[in-house]
Amino acid sequence: MEVISSPVSSKLMPLAASSKATSQPNKQKNNRSSNARNFQKKKNCKAQNKVYSTQYNCGHDHDSIKKRAPSPAPENEEHDIMEIVYSAPTEMLTPPPSPKASSQQRPASDTFKANERILAAKRNGNMKCLLSEYTTLKKEGCLFTDHTYNVLFECYSSLRREGTPLTPLLKMYEDMRKAKIQPSSSTYSNLIRILCKRDVEVQKVIAMLKRQSARSTNKSGNNMMDLESEENLKKALSIFNAAVSENVIQFFEIDIYNQILRVLSHYGNTKDSLLIYEQLERHSIPTSATFAALINLFGRVGDLDSAIVNYNKYKNLADTAGPHDSSYVYNALVDAHLKCNNLEGAIKVINEDMVSNNVSISTIPYNSVIRYYCMNEMMDEVEEFILCMKQSAPQPDASSYGPILSAYCHLNKFKEATRTYESLITTDISKSYGNLANYALLCLKNNEYARKAIDVVSDMKSANLEPDSSLAEVIISHFGKIGDIPVAINAIKTILNTVKPRSLHKSISQIKSAASKVAQASGGSFSQTMEIAHLISSHCNQGLSSPLARILIENYEFEPDHRNLQESDYSILLGAAVTISNDTSSTRRKDSSLPTFGSLVNTIHTEMSSKDIKLSHATRSIIVAEFQRLGDKKSSEKWAFSKDATVCKFTAVNVGETEEASVAVMKAAVQGRLAESIEILRNRIFNPRLLPIAEPLRDAIAFVGKQGHLQTALEMYHLATKSFQNCSASMEPQHLEKAIYMMTNSILIAYAQQGDMVNAKKYYEHIKSMGRYPDGNGYASLLLGSAKCATDEATDALIIYDEAKRHDVKPTTFFYNVVISKLAKARKLESAMRLFDEMQSFKIMPNSITYGAVISASVRAGSEVSACRLFDEMLSSPSFQPRVAPFNNMIQFYVRQQPDRTRALEYFAELRRRHIKPSAHTYKLLMEAYCFIAPYDMTTAHCMLEEMKLYDDIPPQATHYATLIHSYGILQHDIVNATHLFEQMEKNKIVKDEVVYQAMLDNLISNNQLTKAEKLYSEMQSTIDKSNSPYIENIFIRGYGEKGLLNKARTVFDAMTDDKITSNGASMVIREPSTYETMIRAYIDNNQMSEAKEIFQLMVQREFPEKVTASVRQLIMVESSESI
């Protein structure tokens, strides 16, 4: 095959040659390795190009990357977490498709456009939009392929709200079969996954409904029947069998088999499970998850012998299965013994088998034993068992105490239940709702302890839980029945403050019903009824229920003293009057004791006027609308034009002007016309006292602040907030507060993203004083800003994440990207992946930046398997957008963490194949691949300096020269060539920066030329503005230590500062943990332990994270013991 020059720029490759290269992937793979071995250095770079171009020819197949065995992790990836990309992908990967039935073909471009339209609908985040686009495409006669349907199914899966049936998805699949479009293995995989997932959802909901039904008088049998009639598992099995008959099952991944087996095990379906397992053995290799599912299956049907047979099969394969978590299998084995009433065998598995096989033991098998004891009411044994757990590892958790608490509640043992409850709430109770609800109901059985039920609701709130509608109604109604009205009102308040707004609409009718009963039981107390009405009104936009409204008006009529009523009280009374007037029920028609609507509102209004209290515009509009509904035109006009109706005059005029002006402010700001933006805001909104539109001003303030124009952002903030305050008379209080909140949140974002945390935190406190919290972008910006003055960014990230979650702040993609990126830097892979999974469960789709962050976390943590899986997932994702950062992550991993030049170049070839432009960092990594990995290929590395400019218009930078200098001086101890290259930079018009000085200084010190290094350091100080980074100083401390010049080393150390916030920029170098460690090592190497310990104490005082100081502490302890 003719070799095409210029490997680094696939955009120059002729199309015919590209096609030819792609058609010979196997030959190319062989050529790659042989070319690497036989590589001949040439003096001429052009000749060089012809040789190494085959190493990363852009025609090579991506599968060559995927099929290689994975390895461990990179650093310093390049990704801008501020950027969020939404454009459609140009290419997606799917498993090998089956032959398609041909029909009259329309151009392939039509299919591509259809895919793009589907993806665009997905990006709107709206399921209705997706289904509407699908219907439209069908009407237009668009050519659908199996790939189009795969995109549809994946989009549907990502947008589907958890808990919704799969009817639309199954209709799409039916359309696909009717159109005689042959499904591929990917089609079947997608459908089986989502059907299994939905079946698990149904199982959980049915179990929850059964528990809820046991606590309530309301039965949900119909709901359960509807759920069971979905038959998701049956459909999944049918699709699996279709894949078998069409011979595409060999492409299934192992997790498809395992998912079906897990679901089948729940039903105890041994027949189908064995058929699935038979296919698995033919086409794949069982994993620990496979055997765990089979053991669970046979345990559920009482066949312990078969469960043990599968355990033994696992044991035979375990040693060859590679790294895996064997605890799943042993936990399943414990559970199988218990389901077969073999308690002794279960405990033997825990105490002997798991210990002897070095299996990590969590609380899971212990909790299985606890549930067994509780189901059999063996309470003495369970108390003894839990005591043993407390005295050793693992410690009991919520799943340990929960079944014990429920058992005591079932047995009506309040004292024992309370003791267990106190233990339970010391653990993570976020998944213990049913146990908490059972205990609350137990408390209500004894009036002496009934108030404790309200404390349980408060404990729920602290764990981000909330009472369901049945429990809420029972608690409130209980105190009404026993006549304890103040406690009943407190119960209403606590429950309303605990239930989240998004779920309140499901339970508000039952809470209203219970509140009406409490009001009825108040014995005509107007003050107590009004307090209840305020609580309901503040949480429900629909107003009071008709029964509560009637009770309130009746009590108002009989209450002689109205002197203390305020404007808010009158608003509620007038709203109650409208509610009663609207009530067409028989109760209202028979109720002749209440005055007519007109008489009632006139009486209330007269009373308000006597106190000089004016009607709000909103309340007046509601009353006018009710008179119009009643056909009372005269009263309608009277109320519409009464003398105090002018308070909101200017809200009805110039609506078009204020909207146009608000948008104009935003447009001018985005286009950089800042002075004009301020002028529009002042002269067209503020001075005429118009009510602005909040959203454009919010975005303008945030945008201007992000660009660094804080003074302009602040001026816009003050003008905007004053404009809203000027119009407060025409706004509902909550709308005014929301508008001010939006402006304040934007100025907080502006200050935080510029690193001005003093002002950012001032506005953060202002938002909190409003009873609110920043939104997702606000919290993300606080986290970005705090990175400039915080030692442990990952800890800060989790603190801010927890606070946002605790206050029910809606997260955004930007928010998750920032938090995950911080965790990635700290190598916290588990936390990063937990958030990555969580954001998808919330239907927040990861973008390329998100994938870059989790890939970075994987490689930093040494999980090559995870990194490769995520990278492949990213490339095959329907929403993949081309970005260079994830490719850089993978290349960097194979350059620095697990050196493998061939693998690194394969990822670069994939980057070229996808027409993604490399960055300067990409070229730095390529140079490292040639000059950091032996055998060193300095000729090719040097040629990169020309290639980057020639093919990608990227000028060489000092960092590229630093790479070459480091290789010569540190790796090859060739100080002559390193010095020559350093001096050559000036001739090549490359400005030296701190990075290249650091590389050269490291070379000199490492090659025993300390005096020259000191001279060069002085030259550097007079040439560049050095940052506050301590890495160059660390090199000198190390060098002085190696020479025994500890006074000089200490002088360098003492010249630095620990103050990150008040340091004077470049004039002060800030010590980092590595600085302390280098100084300590210098003292230890020179047998000066007391000085080393002194420096360590200074390090401890800096309050670095324990992980940072632990290794240094260990170093001192080891050296101290050796000296003894």
Secondary structure, 3 states (H helix, E strand, C coil): CCCCCCCCCHHHCCHHHHHHHHCCHHHHHHHHHHHHHCCCCCCCHHHHHHHHHHHHCCCCCCHHHHCCCCCCCCCCCCCCCCCCCCCCCCCCCCCCCCCCCCCCCCCHHHHHHHHHHHHHHHHCCCHHHHHHHHHHHHHCCCCCCHHHHHHHHHHHHHHCCCCCCCHHHHHHHHHHHHCCCCCCHHHHHHHHHHHHHHHHHHHHHHHHHHHHHHHCCCCCHHHHHHHHCCCHHHHHHHHHHHHHHCCCHHHCCHHHHHHHHHHHHHHCCHHHHHHHHHHHHHHCCCCHHHHHHHHHHHHHCCCHHHHHHHHHHHHHHHCCCCCCCCHHHHHHHHHHHHHCCCHHHHHHHHHHHHHHCCCCCCHHHHHHHHHHHHHCCCHHHHHHHHHHHHCCCCCCCHHHHHHHHHHHHHCCCHHHHHHHHHHHCCCCCCCCHHHHHHHHHHHHCCCCCCCHHHHHHHHHHHCCCCCCHHHHHHHHHHHHHCCCHHHHHHHHHHHHHHCCHHHHHHHHHHHHHHHHHHHHHCCCCHHHHHHHHHHHHHHCCCCCCHHHHHHHHHHHHHCCCCCCCCHHHHHHHHHHHHHHHHCCCHHHHHCCCCCCHHHHHHHHHHHHHHCCCCCCHHHHHHHHHHHHHHCCHHHHHHHHCCCCHHHHHHHHCCHHHHHHHHHHHHHHHHCCCHHHHHHHHHHHHHCCCCCCCHHHHHHHHHHHHHCCCHHHHHHHHHHHHHHHHHCHHHCCHHHHHHHHHHHHHHHHHHHHHCCCHHHHHHHHHHHHHCCCCCCHHHHHHHHHHHCCCCCCHHHHHHHHHHHHHHCCCCCCHHHHHHHHHHHHHCCCHHHHHHHHHHHHHCCCCCCHHHHHHHHHHHHHCCCHHHHHHHHHHHHHCCCCCCCHHHHHHHHHHHHHHCCCHHHHHHHHHHHHHCCCCCCHHHHHHHHHHHHCCCCCCHHHHHHHHHHHHHHHCCCCCHHHHHHHHHHHHHHCCCHHHHHHHHHHHHHCCCCCCHHHHHHHHHHHHHCCCHHHHHHHHHHHHHHCCCCCCCHHHHHHHHHHHHHCCHHHHHHHHHCCECCCCCCCHHHCCECCHHHHHHHHHHHHHCCCHHHHHHHHHHHHHCCCCHHHHHHHHHHHHHHHHHHC
